[in-house]
Amino acid sequence: MTLLSIILWSTLVAFLIAQVSTFCTTIYLHRANTHEGLKLHPFIGFLMHLELALATGIKPREWAAVHRKHHRFSDQEGDPHSPYIEGLWRVLFLNVVMYKRETQKQETIDTFTPNWKDDLIDRVPLIGDLGPTIGMLLLAVSFPLIFGLSWWAGGLLGIATWFLNAGMYIFLNAMINSICHKVGYRNFEGQKATNLQWVALITAGEGLHNNHHEFPRSATMKARKWEIDPAWPVIRCLTMLGLAEYSESTLARVDFDKLRKAA
């Protein structure tokens, strides 16, 4: 295997891990835990939380609190990461800094997640640091075997791949909080957030952000038939298997009669 092919394969692995994390984020963290628009079987929730712990180090309560605050003050003073206040490019490249800054405010955590219940993974001491460390070690141990490299070379490549995955994941989230508030189309003019289908395709539907801000408790991000929410078929599949449930009444939809009257 040539050096170029090894680099390309490790990049693909990083991208795939980031994509799995993105699906776990939107289904488990966002739609289920934060907005309660979806109820997951505890085992599915555990698996998704475990993946996020190993691949990102995210603490669900912190994520939920920051996101709920974002909705409470969307694109107004108090929003942790509004491109209208901070600037689009600043949020795009420094979104993770803004997120970390907000998680340090105990008032935010207490105010926006007052009745939060920790699960088994949350109770592991220092899980925010321990999870990524274990995730890196898993890649560091497996890469020498997969690519036929020495333990040192394969181990370092595995660790580098973990960080590349983290960088991709952070940037995908930053795109939602920056670009998808200023660039794109709106189904609902009362919301400043926008929809960008191409962003939705690489963020498990999160790029349909205007729809989400109008219907935060919807289990799907799509509001029109032609819009594509990649996470929606996964949720439908889990529902058919009895591993998830949601309410039809809260699903996002465009009221075409209302639009015609407004026109």
C-alpha positions as CSV (number, residue, x, y, z in Angstrom):
1,M,0.0,0.0,0.0
2,T,1.5,3.4,-1.0
3,L,1.7,6.4,1.2
4,L,-0.9,8.2,-0.8
5,S,-3.4,5.4,-0.6
6,I,-2.8,5.1,3.2
7,I,-3.5,8.9,3.5
8,L,-6.6,8.6,1.4
9,W,-8.0,5.6,3.3
10,S,-7.3,7.3,6.7
11,T,-9.1,10.4,5.4
12,L,-12.1,8.3,4.3
13,V,-12.2,6.6,7.7
14,A,-12.1,10.1,9.4
15,F,-15.0,11.3,7.2
16,L,-17.1,8.2,7.9
17,I,-16.6,8.5,11.7
18,A,-17.5,12.2,11.5
19,Q,-20.6,11.2,9.5
20,V,-21.7,8.6,12.1
21,S,-21.1,11.2,14.8
22,T,-23.3,13.7,12.9
23,F,-26.1,11.2,12.6
24,C,-25.8,10.4,16.3
25,T,-25.8,14.1,17.1
26,T,-28.9,14.9,15.2
27,I,-30.9,11.8,16.2
28,Y,-29.8,11.3,19.8
29,L,-28.5,14.7,21.0
30,H,-30.7,17.0,19.0
31,R,-34.1,15.6,18.1
32,A,-34.4,13.2,21.0
33,N,-32.6,14.6,24.0
34,T,-32.7,18.4,23.4
35,H,-36.1,18.9,21.8
36,E,-37.8,15.7,22.8
37,G,-39.4,15.4,19.4
38,L,-38.3,11.7,19.3
39,K,-38.1,9.0,21.9
40,L,-35.4,6.3,21.4
41,H,-35.1,2.9,22.9
42,P,-32.6,3.1,25.8
43,F,-30.2,0.7,24.1
44,I,-30.1,2.8,20.9
45,G,-29.6,5.9,23.0
46,F,-26.7,4.2,24.8
47,L,-25.0,3.2,21.6
48,M,-25.3,6.6,20.1
49,H,-24.0,8.3,23.3
50,L,-21.1,5.8,23.4
51,E,-20.1,6.7,19.8
52,L,-20.2,10.4,20.6
53,A,-18.2,9.9,23.8
54,L,-15.5,8.0,21.9
55,A,-15.5,10.1,18.7
56,T,-16.1,13.6,20.0
57,G,-16.0,13.8,23.8
58,I,-19.3,15.8,23.8
59,K,-21.3,15.8,27.1
60,P,-25.0,15.6,26.2
61,R,-26.2,17.9,29.0
62,E,-23.8,20.7,27.9
63,W,-24.8,20.3,24.3
64,A,-28.5,20.4,25.1
65,A,-28.2,23.4,27.3
66,V,-26.2,25.5,24.8
67,H,-28.6,24.5,22.0
68,R,-31.7,25.3,24.0
69,K,-30.2,28.7,24.8
70,H,-29.6,29.2,21.1
71,H,-33.3,28.7,20.4
72,R,-34.4,30.9,23.3
73,F,-32.3,33.8,21.9
74,S,-31.9,32.9,18.3
75,D,-30.0,35.6,16.4
76,Q,-30.5,38.0,19.3
77,E,-28.3,39.2,22.1
78,G,-27.7,36.1,24.3
79,D,-27.4,33.7,21.4
80,P,-24.1,31.7,22.0
81,H,-23.2,31.7,18.3
82,S,-25.2,34.0,16.1
83,P,-23.6,35.1,12.8
84,Y,-25.7,38.2,12.9
85,I,-24.0,39.2,16.2
86,E,-20.5,37.6,15.9
87,G,-20.2,37.6,12.1
88,L,-20.5,34.7,9.7
89,W,-16.8,34.0,9.3
90,R,-16.1,34.2,13.0
91,V,-18.8,31.7,13.8
92,L,-17.8,29.4,10.9
93,F,-14.2,29.2,12.2
94,L,-14.6,29.8,15.9
95,N,-17.9,28.1,16.7
96,V,-16.2,25.5,18.8
97,V,-14.6,28.2,21.0
98,M,-18.0,29.9,21.4
99,Y,-19.5,26.5,22.4
100,K,-16.8,25.8,24.9
101,R,-17.1,29.2,26.4
102,E,-20.8,28.8,26.9
103,T,-20.4,25.3,28.5
104,Q,-18.3,26.9,31.2
105,K,-21.2,28.9,32.4
106,Q,-23.0,26.9,35.1
107,E,-25.9,29.3,34.9
108,T,-26.6,28.2,31.3
109,I,-26.4,24.5,32.3
110,D,-28.7,24.9,35.3
111,T,-31.2,27.2,33.5
112,F,-31.7,25.2,30.3
113,T,-31.4,21.6,31.6
114,P,-32.9,21.9,35.1
115,N,-34.3,18.3,35.1
116,W,-31.6,16.5,33.3
117,K,-30.9,12.9,34.2
118,D,-27.5,11.5,33.6
119,D,-27.2,8.0,32.1
120,L,-24.6,5.4,32.7
121,I,-22.0,6.9,30.4
122,D,-22.5,10.4,32.0
123,R,-21.6,8.9,35.4
124,V,-18.2,7.8,34.2
125,P,-15.6,10.2,35.8
126,L,-13.9,12.5,33.4
127,I,-15.8,11.0,30.4
128,G,-15.3,14.1,28.3
129,D,-11.5,13.4,28.3
130,L,-11.6,9.6,28.8
131,G,-13.9,9.0,25.9
132,P,-11.7,10.6,23.2
133,T,-8.6,9.0,24.7
134,I,-10.1,5.5,24.4
135,G,-11.3,6.4,20.8
136,M,-7.8,7.4,19.8
137,L,-6.3,4.2,21.4
138,L,-8.8,2.1,19.4
139,L,-7.7,3.7,16.2
140,A,-4.0,3.6,17.2
141,V,-4.2,-0.2,17.9
142,S,-6.3,-1.1,14.8
143,F,-4.5,0.9,12.2
144,P,-1.2,-1.0,12.3
145,L,-3.2,-4.2,11.7
146,I,-5.4,-2.7,9.0
147,F,-2.6,-1.0,7.0
148,G,0.3,-3.4,7.8
149,L,2.3,-0.6,9.3
150,S,4.7,-0.6,12.3
151,W,3.0,0.0,15.7
152,W,4.6,3.4,15.9
153,A,3.6,4.5,12.4
154,G,0.2,2.9,12.5
155,G,-0.5,4.2,16.0
156,L,0.4,7.8,15.1
157,L,-1.7,7.6,11.9
158,G,-4.7,6.3,14.0
159,I,-4.4,9.2,16.4
160,A,-4.0,11.7,13.5
161,T,-7.2,10.2,12.0
162,W,-9.1,10.7,15.2
163,F,-8.1,14.4,15.2
164,L,-9.0,14.8,11.5
165,N,-12.4,13.3,12.3
166,A,-12.8,15.8,15.1
167,G,-11.9,18.6,12.8
168,M,-14.4,17.5,10.2
169,Y,-17.2,17.1,12.8
170,I,-16.5,20.6,14.3
171,F,-16.6,22.2,10.9
172,L,-19.8,20.5,9.9
173,N,-21.5,21.8,13.1
174,A,-20.0,25.3,12.5
175,M,-21.5,25.4,9.0
176,I,-25.0,24.9,10.5
177,N,-24.6,27.6,13.1
178,S,-23.1,30.1,10.6
179,I,-24.0,29.6,6.9
180,C,-27.4,28.1,7.7
181,H,-28.5,31.3,9.4
182,K,-27.6,33.7,6.6
183,V,-27.3,31.8,3.2
184,G,-30.0,29.8,1.6
185,Y,-33.8,29.8,1.2
186,R,-36.6,30.1,3.8
187,N,-39.8,28.2,4.0
188,F,-40.8,30.2,7.0
189,E,-39.9,33.9,6.8
190,G,-40.5,34.4,10.6
191,Q,-37.2,32.6,11.2
192,K,-33.8,34.0,10.3
193,A,-32.3,30.5,9.9
194,T,-32.0,29.2,6.4
195,N,-32.2,25.9,4.5
196,L,-29.3,24.7,2.3
197,Q,-30.0,21.2,0.9
198,W,-26.3,20.5,0.1
199,V,-25.4,21.2,3.7
200,A,-28.3,19.0,4.8
201,L,-26.8,16.1,2.8
202,I,-23.5,16.2,4.7
203,T,-25.0,17.0,8.1
204,A,-27.7,14.3,8.4
205,G,-30.5,16.9,7.6
206,E,-29.3,19.7,9.9
207,G,-28.8,22.0,7.0
208,L,-32.6,22.3,6.7
209,H,-32.2,24.7,9.6
210,N,-35.1,27.1,8.8
211,N,-37.5,24.2,9.0
212,H,-36.0,23.2,12.3
213,H,-36.3,26.6,13.9
214,E,-40.0,26.7,12.9
215,F,-40.7,23.2,14.1
216,P,-38.0,22.4,16.8
217,R,-39.9,19.4,18.1
218,S,-40.3,17.8,14.7
219,A,-38.6,14.4,14.3
220,T,-37.8,15.3,10.7
221,M,-36.1,18.4,9.3
222,K,-37.8,18.3,5.9
223,A,-41.0,20.4,5.4
224,R,-41.4,19.9,1.7
225,K,-41.7,16.7,-0.3
226,W,-38.6,17.4,-2.3
227,E,-36.4,18.2,0.6
228,I,-34.0,15.5,1.8
229,D,-33.3,14.7,5.4
230,P,-30.8,11.8,5.4
231,A,-31.5,11.0,9.1
232,W,-35.2,10.7,8.5
233,P,-35.1,7.2,6.8
234,V,-33.0,6.0,9.8
235,I,-35.5,7.3,12.2
236,R,-38.4,5.7,10.2
237,C,-36.5,2.4,10.2
238,L,-35.9,2.5,14.0
239,T,-39.6,3.3,14.4
240,M,-40.7,0.3,12.4
241,L,-38.4,-1.9,14.5
242,G,-40.0,-0.5,17.6
243,L,-36.7,1.2,18.7
244,A,-38.0,4.8,18.3
245,E,-41.3,6.7,18.4
246,Y,-42.5,10.2,17.5
247,S,-45.6,12.2,17.1
248,E,-47.0,12.9,13.6
249,S,-48.6,16.1,14.9
250,T,-45.3,17.8,15.5
251,L,-43.7,17.0,12.1
252,A,-42.5,20.0,10.1
253,R,-44.8,20.9,7.2
254,V,-45.4,23.9,4.9
255,D,-49.0,25.2,5.0
256,F,-49.6,25.8,1.3
257,D,-53.1,27.2,1.9
258,K,-51.5,29.9,4.2
259,L,-48.9,30.7,1.5
260,R,-51.5,31.1,-1.2
261,K,-53.5,33.4,1.0
262,A,-50.4,35.5,1.7
263,A,-49.7,35.8,-2.0
